[in-house]
Amino acid sequence: MQLSAEPAMRGRVMALRLVALGGTPIGAPIVGWVANHFGPRWALGVGAAAGFSAAIVAVRVLMQRTEAIPENEPRPI
């Protein structure tokens, strides 16, 4: 993964990978508990709600950014 990314973006790409893998130890036990107590439909619903919530937070944060990105610099991920 590091070799396929542009040199200027390697840190950002690796950070995204670590964030994606880092959420599993927290979310998996929660979703497992929900599945055990309420069933698999509720567990899928909790997982979907968490994903949608994260997307909404990301969109709001990106919309609040006011700094302009110069044309000659790489765009953030």
N, CA, C and O of each residue as an XYZ file, in Angstrom:
308
protein
N       0.829     -1.179      0.000
C       0.000      0.000      0.000
C       0.879      1.250      0.000
O       0.556      2.227     -0.675
N       1.959      1.233      0.730
C       2.828      2.397      0.742
C       3.507      2.597     -0.604
O       3.724      3.733     -1.023
N       3.840      1.518     -1.278
C       4.542      1.642     -2.545
C       3.633      2.118     -3.666
O       4.112      2.730     -4.621
N       2.339      1.855     -3.578
C       1.432      2.251     -4.649
C       0.921      3.687     -4.490
O       0.389      4.258     -5.442
N       1.074      4.271     -3.304
C       0.615      5.654     -3.084
C       1.712      6.637     -3.479
O       2.899      6.311     -3.459
N       1.289      7.839     -3.836
C       2.257      8.891     -4.141
C       3.050      9.206     -2.876
O       2.511      9.121     -1.772
N       4.325      9.570     -3.024
C       5.135      9.837     -1.832
C       4.535     10.889     -0.903
O       4.653     10.768      0.316
N       3.901     11.909     -1.451
C       3.327     12.972     -0.622
C       2.080     12.505      0.137
O       1.668     13.144      1.105
N       1.487     11.402     -0.297
C       0.245     10.919      0.301
C       0.422      9.682      1.169
O      -0.559      9.197      1.731
N       1.615      9.163      1.299
C       1.816      7.893      2.005
C       1.358      7.956      3.458
O       0.711      7.027      3.939
N       1.676      9.015      4.148
C       1.276      9.140      5.546
C      -0.231      9.171      5.699
O      -0.781      8.563      6.618
N      -0.894      9.871      4.810
C      -2.354      9.969      4.880
C      -3.009      8.626      4.571
O      -3.989      8.244      5.211
N      -2.470      7.920      3.597
C      -3.027      6.616      3.233
C      -2.871      5.636      4.395
O      -3.805      4.905      4.722
N      -1.708      5.622      5.010
C      -1.487      4.716      6.137
C      -2.353      5.102      7.337
O      -2.825      4.227      8.064
N      -2.565      6.396      7.549
C      -3.424      6.829      8.654
C      -4.850      6.338      8.449
O      -5.491      5.897      9.404
N      -5.356      6.405      7.229
C      -6.703      5.900      6.960
C      -6.796      4.399      7.212
O      -7.790      3.910      7.749
N      -5.776      3.692      6.829
C      -5.780      2.241      7.058
C      -5.772      1.927      8.553
O      -6.490      1.034      9.003
N      -4.974      2.648      9.314
C      -4.916      2.400     10.748
C      -6.216      2.781     11.439
O      -6.623      2.114     12.391
N      -6.875      3.835     10.981
C      -8.159      4.218     11.561
C      -9.194      3.139     11.274
O      -9.986      2.789     12.150
N      -9.193      2.613     10.061
C     -10.159      1.573      9.703
C      -9.930      0.311     10.522
O     -10.888     -0.315     10.974
N      -8.678     -0.066     10.716
C      -8.386     -1.270     11.494
C      -8.511     -1.017     12.995
O      -8.809     -1.937     13.756
N      -8.286      0.209     13.417
C      -8.332      0.519     14.838
C      -9.730      0.536     15.422
O      -9.885      0.390     16.634
N     -10.745      0.707     14.603
C     -12.109      0.725     15.108
C     -12.680     -0.652     15.387
O     -13.664     -0.778     16.117
N     -12.085     -1.672     14.824
C     -12.596     -3.030     14.987
C     -12.567     -3.512     16.439
O     -13.560     -4.081     16.892
N     -11.477     -3.314     17.194
C     -11.490     -3.798     18.576
C     -12.536     -3.111     19.454
O     -12.935     -3.665     20.478
N     -12.976     -1.937     19.078
C     -14.000     -1.226     19.856
C     -15.398     -1.621     19.386
O     -16.270     -1.924     20.202
N     -15.607     -1.617     18.085
C     -16.942     -1.850     17.545
C     -17.385     -3.302     17.545
O     -18.571     -3.579     17.722
N     -16.471     -4.226     17.354
C     -16.844     -5.636     17.255
C     -17.501     -6.172     18.530
O     -18.526     -6.847     18.437
N     -16.950     -5.898     19.712
C     -17.644     -6.399     20.910
C     -19.027     -5.784     21.111
O     -19.942     -6.449     21.597
N     -19.174     -4.521     20.739
C     -20.471     -3.858     20.886
C     -21.495     -4.499     19.957
O     -22.606     -4.824     20.376
N     -21.120     -4.677     18.705
C     -22.038     -5.285     17.744
C     -22.292     -6.745     18.109
O     -23.406     -7.236     17.926
N     -21.292     -7.440     18.616
C     -21.489     -8.822     19.063
C     -22.469     -8.914     20.218
O     -23.303     -9.818     20.257
N     -22.374     -7.987     21.156
C     -23.312     -7.973     22.278
C     -24.736     -7.705     21.784
O     -25.686     -8.354     22.220
N     -24.869     -6.741     20.868
C     -26.194     -6.436     20.310
C     -26.748     -7.661     19.584
O     -27.930     -7.977     19.724
N     -25.915     -8.349     18.816
C     -26.377     -9.544     18.095
C     -26.786    -10.646     19.064
O     -27.766    -11.353     18.828
N     -26.045    -10.789     20.140
C     -26.348    -11.831     21.115
C     -27.657    -11.560     21.846
O     -28.417    -12.486     22.131
N     -27.920    -10.293     22.148
C     -29.106     -9.963     22.935
C     -30.344     -9.648     22.099
O     -31.465     -9.940     22.516
N     -30.148     -9.059     20.930
C     -31.297     -8.604     20.141
C     -31.427     -9.278     18.778
O     -32.475     -9.163     18.142
N     -30.402     -9.968     18.315
C     -30.465    -10.669     17.037
C     -29.622    -10.003     15.967
O     -29.176     -8.866     16.123
N     -29.409    -10.730     14.872
C     -28.534    -10.233     13.814
C     -29.072     -9.008     13.072
O     -28.288     -8.186     12.597
N     -30.374     -8.876     12.967
C     -30.916     -7.688     12.278
C     -30.544     -6.416     13.012
O     -30.175     -5.419     12.392
N     -30.641     -6.451     14.332
C     -30.283     -5.275     15.117
C     -28.783     -4.998     15.022
O     -28.365     -3.841     14.975
N     -27.982     -6.053     14.994
C     -26.533     -5.869     14.880
C     -26.178     -5.199     13.555
O     -25.341     -4.297     13.516
N     -26.809     -5.637     12.477
C     -26.575     -4.990     11.183
C     -27.049     -3.546     11.199
O     -26.413     -2.669     10.615
N     -28.162     -3.305     11.867
C     -28.662     -1.934     11.983
C     -27.711     -1.032     12.752
O     -27.495      0.120     12.376
N     -27.144     -1.559     13.829
C     -26.178     -0.774     14.610
C     -24.936     -0.482     13.773
O     -24.421      0.636     13.794
N     -24.457     -1.480     13.038
C     -23.300     -1.269     12.162
C     -23.589     -0.234     11.081
O     -22.755      0.624     10.793
N     -24.769     -0.320     10.487
C     -25.148      0.653      9.455
C     -25.293      2.049     10.040
O     -24.865      3.026      9.427
N     -25.893      2.149     11.222
C     -26.048      3.456     11.871
C     -24.690      4.070     12.196
O     -24.500      5.278     12.050
N     -23.751      3.245     12.632
C     -22.407      3.752     12.931
C     -21.729      4.261     11.662
O     -21.071      5.302     11.678
N     -21.889      3.530     10.571
C     -21.299      3.970      9.303
C     -21.899      5.266      8.792
O     -21.178      6.164      8.356
N     -23.219      5.360      8.846
C     -23.881      6.592      8.414
C     -23.517      7.763      9.314
O     -23.330      8.882      8.837
N     -23.418      7.512     10.606
C     -23.034      8.580     11.531
C     -21.629      9.093     11.225
O     -21.387     10.300     11.220
N     -20.717      8.176     10.974
C     -19.344      8.575     10.634
C     -19.314      9.373      9.335
O     -18.565     10.343      9.219
N     -20.120      8.972      8.364
C     -20.163      9.709      7.098
C     -20.724     11.115      7.290
O     -20.224     12.070      6.695
N     -21.741     11.241      8.102
C     -22.330     12.563      8.362
C     -21.326     13.466      9.062
O     -21.197     14.641      8.719
N     -20.617     12.920     10.038
C     -19.596     13.718     10.735
C     -18.506     14.147      9.758
O     -18.072     15.299      9.784
N     -18.063     13.239      8.903
C     -17.021     13.574      7.934
C     -17.480     14.665      6.969
O     -16.718     15.582      6.663
N     -18.705     14.572      6.494
C     -19.226     15.592      5.569
C     -19.311     16.945      6.258
O     -18.954     17.965      5.669
N     -19.780     16.960      7.496
C     -19.884     18.239      8.228
C     -18.519     18.863      8.453
O     -18.359     20.075      8.312
N     -17.530     18.045      8.801
C     -16.184     18.571      9.023
C     -15.619     19.119      7.721
O     -15.018     20.193      7.706
N     -15.808     18.395      6.638
C     -15.291     18.864      5.349
C     -15.999     20.132      4.876
O     -15.381     20.981      4.234
N     -17.273     20.267      5.183
C     -18.007     21.468      4.767
C     -17.574     22.693      5.565
O     -17.675     23.816      5.070
N     -17.095     22.498      6.783
C     -16.677     23.614      7.616
C     -15.287     24.128      7.260
O     -14.898     25.212      7.693
N     -14.547     23.368      6.488
C     -13.209     23.820      6.096
C     -13.341     25.028      5.181
O     -14.081     24.997      4.198
N     -12.626     26.081      5.509
C     -12.726     27.305      4.721
C     -11.444     27.640      3.981
O     -11.452     28.513      3.113
N     -10.348     26.974      4.297
C      -9.093     27.297      3.639
C      -9.096     26.779      2.210
O      -9.588     25.684      1.935
N      -8.550     27.565      1.318
C      -8.487     27.177     -0.085
C      -7.256     26.307     -0.310
O      -6.218     26.509      0.321
N      -7.379     25.356     -1.197
C      -6.262     24.487     -1.539
C      -5.630     25.038     -2.813
O      -6.307     25.127     -3.837
N      -4.345     25.411     -2.776
C      -3.696     25.913     -3.991
C      -3.701     24.848     -5.085
O      -3.709     23.650     -4.804
N      -3.697     25.297     -6.306
C      -3.789     24.400     -7.457
C      -2.590     23.459     -7.568
O      -2.742     22.328     -8.030
N      -1.406     23.900     -7.155
C      -0.214     23.089     -7.354
C       0.069     22.114     -6.212
O       1.030     21.349     -6.297
N      -0.732     22.115     -5.154
C      -0.534     21.199     -4.051
C      -1.498     20.027     -4.159
O      -2.600     20.175     -4.687
N      -1.088     18.856     -3.659
C      -2.009     17.709     -3.699
C      -3.188     17.939     -2.779
O      -3.051     18.546     -1.717
N      -4.337     17.459     -3.185
C      -5.547     17.611     -2.391
C      -5.550     16.605     -1.257
O      -5.098     15.474     -1.432
N      -6.058     17.004     -0.083
C      -6.128     16.039      1.029
C      -7.146     14.959      0.744
O      -8.089     15.152     -0.023
N      -6.939     13.831      1.371
C      -7.856     12.699      1.183
C      -9.131     12.967      1.917
O     -10.043     12.140      1.892
